[in-house]
C-alpha cells in the first residue's frame, strides 16, 4: 500500500502566552512554540488539530505541501 503525501501545517505563534492559562502555555510548548514569531511545521493529524483548537487565539495556521 503506497502512502499518500501528507499535508503539513506551519504553525506560527502570533500572540504572547503571558496571561494565558497554564494548560494553554503547555499546549504551545508541546507544539514547539517558544515565543511570538516562532514557527514550527508539523504533520496534519487529528492530535495536532486538537492542540491547535485549544489555542486558536494565540496561533496562525497555514497548510504547507
N, CA, C and O atoms as a Tinker XYZ file with bonds, in Angstrom:
   260  protein
     1  N      0.839000   -1.168000    0.000000    73     2
     2  CA     0.000000    0.000000    0.000000    64     1     3
     3  C      0.895000    1.246000    0.000000    63     2     4     5
     4  O      1.710000    1.422000    0.905000    81     3
     5  N      0.746000    2.098000   -1.001000    73     3     6
     6  CA     1.569000    3.307000   -1.101000    64     5     7
     7  C      1.031000    4.369000   -0.143000    63     6     8     9
     8  O     -0.178000    4.568000   -0.025000    81     7
     9  N      1.933000    5.027000    0.518000    73     7    10
    10  CA     1.498000    6.075000    1.442000    64     9    11
    11  C      1.273000    7.369000    0.655000    63    10    12    13
    12  O      2.041000    7.714000   -0.242000    81    11
    13  N      0.215000    8.062000    1.013000    73    11    14
    14  CA    -0.112000    9.316000    0.346000    64    13    15
    15  C      0.786000   10.421000    0.904000    63    14    16    17
    16  O      1.200000   10.358000    2.062000    81    15
    17  N      1.087000   11.427000    0.088000    73    15    18
    18  CA     1.881000   12.535000    0.620000    64    17    19
    19  C      1.073000   13.263000    1.702000    63    18    20    21
    20  O     -0.058000   13.687000    1.464000    81    19
    21  N      1.651000   13.396000    2.858000    73    19    22
    22  CA     0.922000   14.002000    3.975000    64    21    23
    23  C      1.024000   15.517000    3.920000    63    22    24    25
    24  O      2.061000   16.078000    3.569000    81    23
    25  N     -0.067000   16.155000    4.273000    73    23    26
    26  CA    -0.088000   17.607000    4.358000    64    25    27
    27  C      0.586000   18.002000    5.659000    63    26    28    29
    28  O      0.479000   17.305000    6.668000    81    27
    29  N      1.275000   19.122000    5.623000    73    27    30
    30  CA     1.929000   19.610000    6.826000    64    29    31
    31  C      1.341000   20.971000    7.170000    63    30    32    33
    32  O      0.872000   21.701000    6.297000    81    31
    33  N      1.376000   21.296000    8.453000    73    31    34
    34  CA     0.855000   22.565000    8.938000    64    33    35
    35  C      2.002000   23.419000    9.461000    63    34    36    37
    36  O      2.830000   22.953000   10.244000    81    35
    37  N      2.042000   24.657000    9.026000    73    35    38
    38  CA     3.014000   25.604000    9.578000    64    37    39
    39  C      2.265000   26.427000   10.621000    63    38    40    41
    40  O      1.345000   27.179000   10.300000    81    39
    41  N      2.680000   26.267000   11.872000    73    39    42
    42  CA     2.011000   26.922000   12.995000    64    41    43
    43  C      2.924000   28.029000   13.506000    63    42    44    45
    44  O      4.076000   27.782000   13.862000    81    43
    45  N      2.402000   29.245000   13.540000    73    43    46
    46  CA     3.178000   30.398000   13.988000    64    45    47
    47  C      2.500000   31.027000   15.182000    63    46    48    49
    48  O      1.292000   31.262000   15.165000    81    47
    49  N      3.279000   31.302000   16.228000    73    47    50
    50  CA     2.719000   31.972000   17.407000    64    49    51
    51  C      2.620000   33.452000   17.101000    63    50    52    53
    52  O      3.615000   34.079000   16.739000    81    51
    53  N      1.408000   34.028000   17.246000    73    51    54
    54  CA     1.196000   35.429000   16.904000    64    53    55
    55  C      0.884000   36.296000   18.123000    63    54    56    57
    56  O      0.909000   37.524000   18.033000    81    55
    57  N      0.591000   35.665000   19.262000    73    55    58
    58  CA     0.319000   36.423000   20.478000    64    57    59
    59  C      1.075000   35.815000   21.641000    63    58    60    61
    60  O      1.438000   34.639000   21.613000    81    59
    61  N      1.306000   36.613000   22.653000    73    59    62
    62  CA     2.045000   36.177000   23.825000    64    61    63
    63  C      1.232000   35.215000   24.679000    63    62    64    65
    64  O      0.006000   35.303000   24.743000    81    63
    65  N      1.932000   34.298000   25.332000    73    63    66
    66  CA     1.282000   33.347000   26.231000    64    65    67
    67  C      1.166000   33.913000   27.644000    63    66    68    69
    68  O      0.577000   33.277000   28.518000    81    67
    69  N      1.720000   35.100000   27.875000    73    67    70
    70  CA     1.616000   35.725000   29.191000    64    69    71
    71  C      0.147000   36.014000   29.471000    63    70    72    73
    72  O     -0.542000   36.610000   28.642000    81    71
    73  N     -0.327000   35.598000   30.621000    73    71    74
    74  CA    -1.716000   35.826000   30.994000    64    73    75
    75  C     -2.649000   34.715000   30.562000    63    74    76    77
    76  O     -3.821000   34.702000   30.939000    81    75
    77  N     -2.139000   33.781000   29.773000    73    75    78
    78  CA    -2.989000   32.656000   29.369000    64    77    79
    79  C     -2.920000   31.572000   30.436000    63    78    80    81
    80  O     -2.053000   31.603000   31.310000    81    79
    81  N     -3.827000   30.629000   30.361000    73    79    82
    82  CA    -3.894000   29.567000   31.362000    64    81    83
    83  C     -2.710000   28.611000   31.208000    63    82    84    85
    84  O     -2.188000   28.446000   30.105000    81    83
    85  N     -2.289000   27.988000   32.293000    73    83    86
    86  CA    -1.149000   27.071000   32.240000    64    85    87
    87  C     -1.306000   25.955000   31.207000    63    86    88    89
    88  O     -0.325000   25.571000   30.569000    81    87
    89  N     -2.515000   25.429000   31.032000    73    87    90
    90  CA    -2.719000   24.378000   30.033000    64    89    91
    91  C     -2.474000   24.909000   28.632000    63    90    92    93
    92  O     -1.953000   24.191000   27.779000    81    91
    93  N     -2.844000   26.160000   28.385000    73    91    94
    94  CA    -2.623000   26.746000   27.064000    64    93    95
    95  C     -1.135000   26.970000   26.824000    63    94    96    97
    96  O     -0.643000   26.757000   25.716000    81    95
    97  N     -0.422000   27.397000   27.858000    73    95    98
    98  CA     1.031000   27.566000   27.721000    64    97    99
    99  C      1.689000   26.226000   27.445000    63    98   100   101
   100  O      2.611000   26.137000   26.635000    81    99
   101  N      1.217000   25.180000   28.120000    73    99   102
   102  CA     1.751000   23.839000   27.900000    64   101   103
   103  C      1.474000   23.356000   26.487000    63   102   104   105
   104  O      2.314000   22.692000   25.879000    81   103
   105  N      0.315000   23.680000   25.969000    73   103   106
   106  CA    -0.030000   23.290000   24.607000    64   105   107
   107  C      0.890000   23.981000   23.609000    63   106   108   109
   108  O      1.330000   23.357000   22.643000    81   107
   109  N      1.183000   25.251000   23.826000    73   107   110
   110  CA     2.115000   25.955000   22.937000    64   109   111
   111  C      3.485000   25.292000   22.957000    63   110   112   113
   112  O      4.110000   25.110000   21.912000    81   111
   113  N      3.949000   24.930000   24.154000    73   111   114
   114  CA     5.255000   24.267000   24.259000    64   113   115
   115  C      5.243000   22.920000   23.547000    63   114   116   117
   116  O      6.215000   22.547000   22.889000    81   115
   117  N      4.132000   22.191000   23.684000    73   115   118
   118  CA     4.017000   20.879000   23.037000    64   117   119
   119  C      3.994000   21.017000   21.512000    63   118   120   121
   120  O      4.408000   20.106000   20.796000    81   119
   121  N      3.509000   22.158000   21.022000    73   119   122
   122  CA     3.515000   22.420000   19.575000    64   121   123
   123  C      4.891000   22.882000   19.110000    63   122   124   125
   124  O      5.124000   23.045000   17.912000    81   123
   125  N      5.801000   23.092000   20.059000    73   123   126
   126  CA     7.157000   23.502000   19.708000    64   125   127
   127  C      7.317000   24.996000   19.550000    63   126   128   129
   128  O      8.248000   25.455000   18.888000    81   127
   129  N      6.415000   25.767000   20.153000    73   127   130
   130  CA     6.471000   27.233000   20.040000    64   129   131
   131  C      6.974000   27.819000   21.352000    63   130   132   133
   132  O      6.528000   27.438000   22.434000    81   131
   133  N      7.911000   28.753000   21.232000    73   131   134
   134  CA     8.525000   29.304000   22.438000    64   133   135
   135  C      8.432000   30.813000   22.525000    63   134   136   137
   136  O      8.927000   31.396000   23.489000    81   135
   137  N      7.814000   31.465000   21.553000    73   135   138
   138  CA     7.700000   32.911000   21.608000    64   137   139
   139  C      7.010000   33.457000   20.373000    63   138   140   141
   140  O      6.807000   32.743000   19.391000    81   139
   141  N      6.652000   34.724000   20.434000    73   139   142
   142  CA     5.964000   35.369000   19.319000    64   141   143
   143  C      6.869000   35.346000   18.090000    63   142   144   145
   144  O      8.063000   35.638000   18.168000    81   143
   145  N      6.277000   34.996000   16.966000    73   143   146
   146  CA     7.024000   34.953000   15.713000    64   145   147
   147  C      7.686000   33.616000   15.442000    63   146   148   149
   148  O      8.140000   33.366000   14.325000    81   147
   149  N      7.747000   32.754000   16.442000    73   147   150
   150  CA     8.337000   31.424000   16.239000    64   149   151
   151  C      7.352000   30.560000   15.476000    63   150   152   153
   152  O      6.140000   30.670000   15.665000    81   151
   153  N      7.877000   29.700000   14.613000    73   151   154
   154  CA     7.021000   28.828000   13.817000    64   153   155
   155  C      7.544000   27.402000   13.879000    63   154   156   157
   156  O      8.726000   27.170000   14.133000    81   155
   157  N      6.654000   26.458000   13.645000    73   155   158
   158  CA     7.012000   25.049000   13.612000    64   157   159
   159  C      6.151000   24.376000   12.556000    63   158   160   161
   160  O      4.981000   24.720000   12.387000    81   159
   161  N      6.729000   23.423000   11.849000    73   159   162
   162  CA     5.990000   22.680000   10.847000    64   161   163
   163  C      5.745000   21.274000   11.371000    63   162   164   165
   164  O      6.680000   20.549000   11.710000    81   163
   165  N      4.466000   20.900000   11.430000    73   163   166
   166  CA     4.064000   19.608000   11.979000    64   165   167
   167  C      3.125000   18.905000   11.009000    63   166   168   169
   168  O      2.495000   19.557000   10.177000    81   167
   169  N      3.023000   17.575000   11.106000    73   167   170
   170  CA     2.097000   16.854000   10.225000    64   169   171
   171  C      0.646000   17.179000   10.569000    63   170   172   173
   172  O      0.313000   17.454000   11.721000    81   171
   173  N     -0.207000   17.143000    9.553000    73   171   174
   174  CA    -1.629000   17.419000    9.740000    64   173   175
   175  C     -2.309000   16.148000   10.237000    63   174   176   177
   176  O     -2.738000   15.305000    9.449000    81   175
   177  N     -2.398000   16.027000   11.561000    73   175   178
   178  CA    -3.014000   14.853000   12.184000    64   177   179
   179  C     -4.069000   15.339000   13.176000    63   178   180   181
   180  O     -4.024000   16.488000   13.617000    81   179
   181  N     -5.011000   14.476000   13.524000    73   179   182
   182  CA    -6.069000   14.883000   14.464000    64   181   183
   183  C     -5.525000   15.378000   15.807000    63   182   184   185
   184  O     -6.085000   16.298000   16.402000    81   183
   185  N     -4.429000   14.767000   16.286000    73   183   186
   186  CA    -3.874000   15.193000   17.577000    64   185   187
   187  C     -3.374000   16.634000   17.497000    63   186   188   189
   188  O     -3.588000   17.423000   18.418000    81   187
   189  N     -2.715000   16.969000   16.405000    73   187   190
   190  CA    -2.178000   18.327000   16.221000    64   189   191
   191  C     -3.329000   19.310000   16.057000    63   190   192   193
   192  O     -3.302000   20.400000   16.629000    81   191
   193  N     -4.341000   18.931000   15.279000    73   191   194
   194  CA    -5.516000   19.794000   15.084000    64   193   195
   195  C     -6.216000   20.070000   16.415000    63   194   196   197
   196  O     -6.697000   21.179000   16.651000    81   195
   197  N     -6.270000   19.066000   17.277000    73   195   198
   198  CA    -6.883000   19.244000   18.590000    64   197   199
   199  C     -6.100000   20.215000   19.454000    63   198   200   201
   200  O     -6.680000   21.020000   20.182000    81   199
   201  N     -4.773000   20.133000   19.369000    73   199   202
   202  CA    -3.939000   21.058000   20.140000    64   201   203
   203  C     -4.119000   22.489000   19.638000    63   202   204   205
   204  O     -4.167000   23.432000   20.426000    81   203
   205  N     -4.216000   22.637000   18.320000    73   203   206
   206  CA    -4.428000   23.964000   17.738000    64   205   207
   207  C     -5.781000   24.521000   18.174000    63   206   208   209
   208  O     -5.914000   25.722000   18.407000    81   207
   209  N     -6.780000   23.655000   18.285000    73   207   210
   210  CA    -8.120000   24.092000   18.686000    64   209   211
   211  C     -8.143000   24.637000   20.108000    63   210   212   213
   212  O     -9.048000   25.393000   20.461000    81   211
   213  N     -7.162000   24.266000   20.932000    73   211   214
   214  CA    -7.091000   24.769000   22.314000    64   213   215
   215  C     -6.522000   26.176000   22.392000    63   214   216   217
   216  O     -6.777000   26.898000   23.356000    81   215
   217  N     -5.743000   26.574000   21.372000    73   215   218
   218  CA    -5.096000   27.891000   21.412000    64   217   219
   219  C     -5.258000   28.661000   20.092000    63   218   220   221
   220  O     -4.282000   29.218000   19.590000    81   219
   221  N     -6.468000   28.703000   19.523000    73   219   222
   222  CA    -6.614000   29.349000   18.219000    64   221   223
   223  C     -6.344000   30.856000   18.241000    63   222   224   225
   224  O     -5.988000   31.440000   17.218000    81   223
   225  N     -6.513000   31.477000   19.397000    73   223   226
   226  CA    -6.308000   32.915000   19.530000    64   225   227
   227  C     -4.827000   33.284000   19.657000    63   226   228   229
   228  O     -4.480000   34.463000   19.591000    81   227
   229  N     -3.955000   32.295000   19.837000    73   227   230
   230  CA    -2.530000   32.564000   20.010000    64   229   231
   231  C     -1.693000   32.170000   18.800000    63   230   232   233
   232  O     -0.525000   32.547000   18.706000    81   231
   233  N     -2.279000   31.416000   17.876000    73   231   234
   234  CA    -1.501000   30.905000   16.750000    64   233   235
   235  C     -2.167000   31.195000   15.417000    63   234   236   237
   236  O     -3.362000   31.480000   15.338000    81   235
   237  N     -1.345000   31.112000   14.362000    73   235   238
   238  CA    -1.822000   31.231000   12.991000    64   237   239
   239  C     -1.396000   29.958000   12.279000    63   238   240   241
   240  O     -0.257000   29.517000   12.432000    81   239
   241  N     -2.286000   29.364000   11.509000    73   239   242
   242  CA    -2.016000   28.074000   10.871000    64   241   243
   243  C     -2.151000   28.194000    9.368000    63   242   244   245
   244  O     -3.102000   28.789000    8.860000    81   243
   245  N     -1.179000   27.615000    8.654000    73   243   246
   246  CA    -1.301000   27.558000    7.199000    64   245   247
   247  C     -0.830000   26.180000    6.729000    63   246   248   249
   248  O      0.071000   25.586000    7.322000    81   247
   249  N     -1.445000   25.684000    5.668000    73   247   250
   250  CA    -1.075000   24.386000    5.136000    64   249   251
   251  C      0.123000   24.540000    4.205000    63   250   252   253
   252  O      0.192000   25.469000    3.400000    81   251
   253  N      1.061000   23.609000    4.335000    73   251   254
   254  CA     2.267000   23.620000    3.517000    64   253   255
   255  C      2.362000   22.262000    2.833000    63   254   256   257
   256  O      2.123000   21.228000    3.456000    81   255
   257  N      2.710000   22.270000    1.552000    73   255   258
   258  CA     2.862000   20.997000    0.843000    64   257   259
   259  C      4.267000   20.467000    0.914000    63   258   260
   260  O      4.555000   19.403000    0.365000    81   259
